[in-house]
Amino acid sequence: MRSTSPFSRLARLASNLSGTPRVFAVAVAIILVWAVTGPFFSFSDTWQLIINTGTTIVTFLMVFLIQNTQNRDSVAMQLKLDELIRVANGAHNALLDLEELAQEDLDRIRDHYAALALDARKNLEAGFPDTGTPDVRPA
């Protein structure tokens, strides 16, 4: 079950490495070297183009690598949350896989939960407990 594609492994590695202090220090060092060499190249257009091109290429590639990692992490998180809903006594299995619903359905369910929260706050202010599992059947 650990079989991942080479791209996924590369994306995970790049994402993990790019956030380390050592890689940040290397990036700062590159910028400093580039800045110090400015007078030697008379701050020419070519000198400026080197840093612009380098940072653009790195940024372009990192967007895809980090997005891949973020997508995988998001799917894993959703699956874990779905499993918690599935095994929780009294939880509503209809809430599994909500991220696949249309925006209108999500808005309707969110509005229903907001109404439940408002009722719970009113009950709490009136001295009643705000615990329990009220019905969540959307209208």
C-alpha positions as a printed Julia matrix, in Angstrom:
139×3 Matrix{Float64}:
   0.0    0.0     0.0
   3.08   2.25    0.14
   3.55   2.27   -3.62
   3.57   5.88   -4.73
   4.55   7.33   -8.05
   8.0    8.83   -8.54
   6.36  12.24   -9.0
   4.52  11.93   -5.68
   7.73  10.97   -3.9
   9.55  13.9    -5.53
   6.72  16.28   -4.63
   6.72  15.12   -0.99
  10.52  15.42   -0.77
  10.56  18.88   -2.39
   7.76  20.06   -0.12
   9.52  18.79    2.99
  12.92  20.17    1.98
  11.71  23.56    0.84
  10.47  24.37    4.32
  13.74  23.71    6.13
  15.96  26.43    7.59
  18.95  25.1     5.62
  17.2   25.55    2.25
  16.04  29.01    3.3
  19.64  29.9     4.2
  20.8   28.67    0.77
  18.16  30.84   -0.91
  19.25  33.89    1.11
  22.89  33.15    0.25
  22.05  33.0    -3.47
  20.29  36.38   -3.23
  23.23  37.89   -1.36
  25.75  36.57   -3.9
  23.62  37.94   -6.71
  23.31  41.34   -4.97
  27.05  41.55   -4.26
  27.9   40.8    -7.91
  25.71  43.69   -9.11
  28.52  46.27   -9.23
  30.79  43.86  -11.16
  28.15  43.59  -13.86
  27.19  47.29  -13.68
  23.72  46.27  -12.56
  23.03  45.32  -16.17
  19.8   43.98  -17.59
  21.42  40.56  -17.91
  22.4   40.63  -14.24
  18.79  41.41  -13.3
  17.45  38.81  -15.73
  19.46  36.05  -14.02
  17.65  36.41  -10.68
  14.29  37.06  -12.31
  14.53  33.97  -14.5
  15.88  31.77  -11.71
  13.21  32.71   -9.21
  10.46  32.43  -11.81
  11.51  28.91  -12.8
  11.82  27.74   -9.18
   8.46  29.28   -8.27
   6.75  27.76  -11.3
   8.0   24.26  -10.51
   7.37  24.52   -6.77
   3.74  25.46   -7.33
   3.08  22.09   -8.95
   5.11  20.08   -6.49
   3.56  21.69   -3.43
   0.04  21.54   -4.91
   0.47  17.79   -5.44
   1.51  17.35   -1.82
  -1.32  19.56   -0.59
  -3.89  17.64   -2.65
  -2.67  14.31   -1.25
  -2.7   15.65    2.31
  -6.19  17.08    1.83
  -7.55  13.77    0.52
  -5.91  11.89    3.4
  -7.39  14.34    5.93
 -10.87  13.99    4.43
 -10.61  10.2     4.58
  -9.55  10.35    8.23
 -12.44  12.68    9.06
 -14.85  10.41    7.17
 -13.59   7.47    9.21
 -14.11   9.37   12.47
 -17.66  10.21   11.43
 -18.26   6.61   10.42
 -17.17   5.16   13.76
 -18.57   7.88   16.05
 -21.66   6.68   17.86
 -24.56   8.95   16.96
 -22.75  10.63   14.06
 -24.62  11.11   10.82
 -23.13   9.08    8.0
 -24.81  11.44    5.53
 -22.0   13.87    6.38
 -19.4   11.54    4.88
 -17.8   12.82    1.69
 -19.35  16.31    1.99
 -16.53  17.82   -0.06
 -18.07  16.2    -3.16
 -21.4   18.02   -2.82
 -22.43  21.03   -4.86
 -21.81  24.44   -3.28
 -25.56  25.02   -2.86
 -25.88  21.81   -0.82
 -22.89  22.75    1.32
 -24.38  26.2     1.93
 -27.71  24.67    2.95
 -26.04  22.25    5.4
 -23.81  25.03    6.79
 -26.87  27.24    7.34
 -28.59  24.41    9.19
 -25.56  23.93   11.47
 -25.37  27.69   12.04
 -29.01  27.6    13.17
 -28.21  24.71   15.53
 -25.31  26.72   16.99
 -27.52  29.77   17.45
 -30.14  27.68   19.26
 -27.42  26.16   21.47
 -26.11  29.62   22.39
 -29.62  30.82   23.24
 -30.17  27.73   25.4
 -26.83  28.3    27.12
 -27.72  31.91   27.9
 -31.05  30.7    29.32
 -29.18  28.36   31.66
 -29.68  25.15   29.74
 -26.78  22.9    28.74
 -25.39  23.17   25.21
 -24.51  19.5    24.98
 -26.34  16.73   23.23
 -26.92  15.59   19.72
 -29.81  17.47   18.16
 -31.28  16.24   14.91
 -29.34  17.58   11.93
 -31.73  16.72    9.14
 -31.48  19.64    6.74
 -34.72  21.24    5.66
